[in-house]
Amino acid sequence: MELIDRYLQAVKSALPRRQQNDLIRELSDEVLSRLEEKEEALGRPLTEDEQVALLKQLGHPWLLASRYRKHRYLIDPSIFALYWIVLRLILVVTFVGMSIAAITVAATGQGMGQALRILFQYPWAALKVFAWVTVVFVALDIIQAKFDFFSKWDPRTLPKLAKPKKCSSTLENAAGMFFGVIFGIWWLVGLKHQFWIFGPGVAALQLGPVFQSLYPLYIVLVVADVVRHAIALLRPSWERGRVAFRWFFRIMNLVILSFLLNAQDLLVPGPSLEPKLAEGLKGVNQGIHLGLVITTLIVSVQLIWDVYTTLSHRSENSERAVVSL
């Protein structure tokens, strides 16, 4: 039955997202009814080879899913799932490349306007990507119709079953990536030109020297955040990647917090700050340090909990593997 489940999983991934659950129930009933008919006729469960033959009769998962796409598109429904995967991949990679270019411009101190100018060219770049990918797949559709590549597929090559997990939506990940880049550019430019952070108040209040020492780490964090959201868009069910990034950000946050805790002053007076207010700034720094201590404790507990849950899951999986043997 695992092969049947893998087949239905592949069909589900090619169905329209809003209709996936309803349609897959209908398809599951159809496939299982055919399976039961075969088993009743033979008087025994089907072998793997017989299951393969049955699935080949049903057709490639994308072909089966294409029956539920009611309208004729420029891209044939039989390869639309592949078209969408490739289009999304190239669009995300293009955005990541342009984001890294914008972050590089911001990190070299060239200003907010120049960095954002690169990022805001993305819609035109995305339009060109859409046009070229569509042209390629129109040609591929014609070639596929002539040579019938889907007839050569083997159900044994279907992806392994993935555990159902609640993942963030595509819109959430796309918005997180976009606003993460905007915030990252603002922060990197702001560290070089603190007017972007304090406005006119920069004459009275500025960030301490420690923030300049941490500048390379901030660049790494901004780029890593873009990559994390890009992977979430392309592989939302990749649990190991999500765990690895969570560990990475926890550790990097602890490194940054350790630098900030050891710094003498996080906020320093600007040239126009009155001497009376300079005394009050010491109290502000003390309050910030207290907040950083509490934050460090919270992040440390979170990291310890992540390590514990990961190790416990691994031990459970090992026990299940031993029991299955």
C-alpha positions as CSV (number, residue, x, y, z in Angstrom):
1,M,0.0,0.0,0.0
2,E,3.0,2.3,0.4
3,L,3.4,2.6,-3.3
4,I,-0.3,3.6,-3.7
5,D,0.1,6.2,-1.0
6,R,3.2,7.6,-2.7
7,Y,1.3,7.8,-6.0
8,L,-1.6,9.7,-4.3
9,Q,0.9,12.0,-2.6
10,A,2.4,12.8,-6.1
11,V,-1.1,13.4,-7.5
12,K,-2.0,15.7,-4.7
13,S,1.1,17.9,-5.2
14,A,-0.1,18.5,-8.8
15,L,-3.6,19.4,-7.9
16,P,-4.9,23.0,-7.4
17,R,-4.1,23.8,-3.7
18,R,-7.6,24.9,-2.8
19,Q,-9.1,21.6,-4.0
20,Q,-6.4,19.2,-3.0
21,N,-8.1,17.7,0.0
22,D,-11.5,17.2,-1.6
23,L,-10.1,15.9,-4.9
24,I,-7.5,13.5,-3.3
25,R,-10.3,11.9,-1.3
26,E,-12.2,11.2,-4.5
27,L,-9.1,9.9,-6.3
28,S,-8.2,7.8,-3.3
29,D,-11.6,6.1,-3.4
30,E,-11.2,5.4,-7.1
31,V,-7.7,4.0,-6.9
32,L,-8.5,1.8,-3.8
33,S,-11.7,0.5,-5.5
34,R,-9.6,-0.6,-8.5
35,L,-7.1,-2.2,-6.2
36,E,-9.8,-4.1,-4.3
37,E,-11.4,-5.3,-7.6
38,K,-8.0,-6.7,-8.7
39,E,-7.4,-8.4,-5.3
40,E,-10.9,-9.9,-5.3
41,A,-10.4,-11.3,-8.8
42,L,-7.1,-12.8,-7.9
43,G,-8.1,-13.9,-4.4
44,R,-4.9,-12.4,-2.8
45,P,-3.1,-9.1,-2.2
46,L,-1.4,-7.6,-5.2
47,T,2.4,-7.9,-5.5
48,E,4.5,-4.8,-6.0
49,D,4.8,-5.5,-9.7
50,E,1.0,-5.8,-10.0
51,Q,0.6,-2.5,-8.1
52,V,3.1,-0.9,-10.6
53,A,1.0,-2.3,-13.5
54,L,-2.2,-0.8,-12.0
55,L,-0.6,2.6,-11.4
56,K,0.7,2.6,-15.0
57,Q,-2.8,2.1,-16.2
58,L,-4.0,5.1,-14.2
59,G,-1.2,7.1,-15.8
60,H,1.5,9.5,-14.6
61,P,0.4,11.5,-11.5
62,W,0.5,14.7,-13.4
63,L,-1.7,13.3,-16.2
64,L,-4.2,12.0,-13.6
65,A,-4.2,15.4,-11.9
66,S,-4.7,17.2,-15.2
67,R,-8.2,15.7,-15.6
68,Y,-9.3,18.1,-12.8
69,R,-8.0,21.2,-14.6
70,K,-11.2,22.1,-16.4
71,H,-9.9,24.8,-18.8
72,R,-7.4,24.6,-21.6
73,Y,-4.3,26.6,-20.8
74,L,-1.3,27.8,-22.9
75,I,0.7,25.2,-20.9
76,D,-1.0,21.8,-21.1
77,P,-2.3,20.6,-17.7
78,S,-0.2,17.4,-18.0
79,I,3.0,19.4,-17.5
80,F,1.6,22.4,-15.7
81,A,2.9,21.1,-12.3
82,L,6.4,20.9,-13.7
83,Y,6.0,24.3,-15.3
84,W,4.9,25.8,-12.0
85,I,7.8,24.2,-10.1
86,V,10.4,25.5,-12.6
87,L,8.8,28.9,-12.8
88,R,8.7,29.3,-9.0
89,L,12.3,28.1,-8.7
90,I,13.7,30.6,-11.2
91,L,11.6,33.5,-9.8
92,V,12.8,32.8,-6.2
93,V,16.4,32.3,-7.3
94,T,16.2,35.6,-9.3
95,F,14.8,37.4,-6.2
96,V,17.5,36.0,-4.0
97,G,20.3,37.0,-6.4
98,M,18.9,40.6,-6.7
99,S,18.4,40.7,-2.9
100,I,22.1,39.7,-2.3
101,A,23.1,42.4,-4.8
102,A,21.0,45.0,-3.0
103,I,22.4,43.9,0.4
104,T,26.0,44.1,-1.0
105,V,25.3,47.7,-2.1
106,A,23.8,48.6,1.3
107,A,26.8,46.9,3.1
108,T,29.3,49.0,1.2
109,G,27.6,52.2,2.3
110,Q,26.3,53.3,-1.1
111,G,23.0,54.4,0.4
112,M,19.4,53.3,0.7
113,G,18.2,54.6,-2.6
114,Q,20.8,52.6,-4.7
115,A,20.1,49.4,-2.8
116,L,16.3,49.6,-3.1
117,R,16.7,50.6,-6.8
118,I,18.1,47.1,-7.5
119,L,15.4,45.4,-5.5
120,F,12.6,47.3,-7.2
121,Q,13.8,46.1,-10.6
122,Y,12.5,42.7,-9.7
123,P,9.0,43.0,-11.2
124,W,10.6,43.6,-14.7
125,A,13.0,40.7,-14.2
126,A,10.2,38.5,-13.0
127,L,8.2,39.4,-16.1
128,K,11.1,38.4,-18.4
129,V,11.5,35.1,-16.5
130,F,7.8,34.3,-16.9
131,A,8.0,35.0,-20.6
132,W,11.0,32.8,-21.2
133,V,9.9,29.9,-19.1
134,T,6.5,30.0,-20.7
135,V,8.0,29.9,-24.2
136,V,10.3,27.0,-23.2
137,F,7.3,25.0,-21.8
138,V,5.1,25.7,-24.8
139,A,7.9,24.1,-26.9
140,L,8.2,21.2,-24.4
141,D,4.5,20.6,-24.5
142,I,4.7,20.1,-28.3
143,I,7.6,17.8,-28.0
144,Q,6.0,15.8,-25.1
145,A,2.8,15.3,-27.2
146,K,4.9,13.9,-30.0
147,F,7.2,11.6,-28.0
148,D,4.9,10.8,-25.0
149,F,7.5,10.9,-22.3
150,F,5.0,10.1,-19.6
151,S,4.6,6.5,-20.9
152,K,8.1,5.7,-19.8
153,W,7.7,6.6,-16.1
154,D,8.1,4.0,-13.4
155,P,5.9,4.2,-10.2
156,R,8.9,2.9,-8.2
157,T,10.6,6.3,-8.7
158,L,7.8,8.2,-6.9
159,P,9.1,10.3,-3.9
160,K,9.0,8.7,-0.5
161,L,6.0,9.5,1.8
162,A,6.4,12.8,3.6
163,K,5.0,13.3,7.1
164,P,2.1,15.8,7.0
165,K,3.2,18.9,8.8
166,K,1.6,22.3,9.1
167,C,3.6,24.7,6.9
168,S,3.4,28.5,6.5
169,S,1.7,29.6,3.3
170,T,3.4,30.7,0.2
171,L,2.2,34.3,0.7
172,E,3.6,34.4,4.3
173,N,7.0,33.1,3.1
174,A,7.1,35.5,0.1
175,A,6.1,38.5,2.3
176,G,8.6,37.4,5.0
177,M,11.4,37.3,2.4
178,F,10.5,40.7,0.9
179,F,10.1,42.6,4.1
180,G,13.1,40.8,5.6
181,V,15.3,42.2,2.7
182,I,13.8,45.7,3.2
183,F,14.5,45.6,6.9
184,G,18.0,44.2,6.4
185,I,18.9,46.9,3.9
186,W,17.5,49.6,6.2
187,W,19.5,48.2,9.1
188,L,22.8,47.9,7.2
189,V,22.5,51.3,5.7
190,G,21.4,52.7,9.1
191,L,24.5,51.4,10.8
192,K,26.7,53.3,8.3
193,H,24.4,56.4,8.2
194,Q,22.6,56.5,11.5
195,F,20.3,59.2,10.4
196,W,18.2,56.4,8.9
197,I,17.7,55.0,12.4
198,F,17.5,58.1,14.6
199,G,16.5,60.8,12.1
200,P,17.3,64.3,13.3
201,G,18.0,62.9,16.7
202,V,21.3,61.4,15.5
203,A,22.9,64.7,16.6
204,A,22.0,63.8,20.2
205,L,22.0,60.0,20.2
206,Q,24.1,57.4,18.4
207,L,24.8,53.7,18.5
208,G,27.9,52.5,20.3
209,P,31.1,51.2,18.5
210,V,30.1,47.6,19.2
211,F,27.5,47.7,16.4
212,Q,30.2,48.5,13.9
213,S,32.2,45.5,15.2
214,L,29.2,43.3,14.6
215,Y,28.6,44.6,11.1
216,P,29.9,41.5,9.3
217,L,27.6,39.3,11.4
218,Y,24.6,41.4,10.5
219,I,25.4,40.9,6.8
220,V,25.5,37.2,7.3
221,L,22.2,37.2,9.2
222,V,20.4,39.2,6.5
223,V,21.6,37.0,3.7
224,A,20.8,33.8,5.7
225,D,17.3,35.1,6.4
226,V,16.7,35.6,2.6
227,V,17.9,32.1,1.9
228,R,15.8,30.6,4.7
229,H,12.6,32.2,3.3
230,A,13.6,31.1,-0.3
231,I,14.0,27.5,0.9
232,A,10.7,27.7,2.7
233,L,9.0,28.8,-0.6
234,L,10.6,26.0,-2.6
235,R,10.6,23.2,-0.1
236,P,8.0,24.1,2.6
237,S,8.1,20.5,4.1
238,W,11.9,20.3,4.5
239,E,12.0,19.7,8.2
240,R,15.7,19.2,8.5
241,G,16.4,22.5,6.7
242,R,14.0,24.4,9.0
243,V,15.6,22.9,12.1
244,A,19.1,23.7,10.8
245,F,18.2,27.3,10.2
246,R,16.5,27.6,13.6
247,W,19.7,26.4,15.3
248,F,21.9,28.7,13.2
249,F,19.8,31.8,14.1
250,R,19.8,30.8,17.8
251,I,23.6,30.4,17.9
252,M,24.2,33.6,15.9
253,N,21.8,35.5,18.2
254,L,23.7,34.3,21.2
255,V,27.0,35.4,19.6
256,I,25.7,38.9,19.0
257,L,24.1,39.1,22.4
258,S,27.5,38.1,24.0
259,F,29.2,41.0,22.2
260,L,26.4,43.4,23.2
261,L,26.6,42.3,26.9
262,N,30.3,42.9,27.0
263,A,30.1,46.3,25.4
264,Q,30.5,49.3,27.7
265,D,27.9,51.5,26.1
266,L,25.3,50.5,23.5
267,L,24.0,54.1,23.1
268,V,26.5,57.0,23.2
269,P,25.8,60.7,23.3
270,G,25.9,62.7,20.1
271,P,27.8,66.0,19.7
272,S,24.7,68.1,20.6
273,L,23.4,66.1,23.6
274,E,23.2,68.2,26.8
275,P,25.3,67.2,29.7
276,K,22.3,66.7,31.9
277,L,20.8,64.2,29.5
278,A,24.1,62.4,29.2
279,E,23.7,61.2,32.8
280,G,20.3,59.8,32.1
281,L,21.7,57.9,29.1
282,K,23.7,55.8,31.5
283,G,20.4,54.6,33.1
284,V,19.1,53.8,29.6
285,N,22.1,51.7,28.9
286,Q,21.7,49.8,32.1
287,G,18.1,49.1,31.3
288,I,19.1,47.9,27.8
289,H,21.7,45.6,29.4
290,L,19.1,44.1,31.7
291,G,16.8,43.4,28.8
292,L,19.7,41.8,26.9
293,V,20.4,39.5,29.9
294,I,16.8,38.4,29.9
295,T,16.9,37.9,26.1
296,T,20.1,35.8,26.4
297,L,18.5,33.6,29.0
298,I,15.4,33.1,26.8
299,V,17.4,32.3,23.6
300,S,19.6,29.9,25.6
301,V,16.6,28.0,26.9
302,Q,15.2,27.9,23.4
303,L,18.4,26.4,22.0
304,I,18.6,23.8,24.8
305,W,15.0,22.9,24.1
306,D,15.7,22.6,20.4
307,V,18.7,20.3,21.1
308,Y,16.6,18.2,23.4
309,T,13.6,17.8,21.0
310,T,15.9,16.9,18.1
311,L,17.8,14.3,20.1
312,S,14.6,12.8,21.5
313,H,13.1,12.5,17.9
314,R,16.3,10.8,16.7
315,S,16.2,8.3,19.6
316,E,12.5,7.6,18.9
317,N,13.2,7.0,15.2
318,S,16.1,4.7,16.1
319,E,13.9,2.7,18.4
320,R,11.2,2.3,15.7
321,A,13.9,1.2,13.2
322,V,15.1,-1.5,15.7
323,V,11.6,-2.7,16.4
324,S,10.8,-2.9,12.6
325,L,13.8,-5.1,12.2
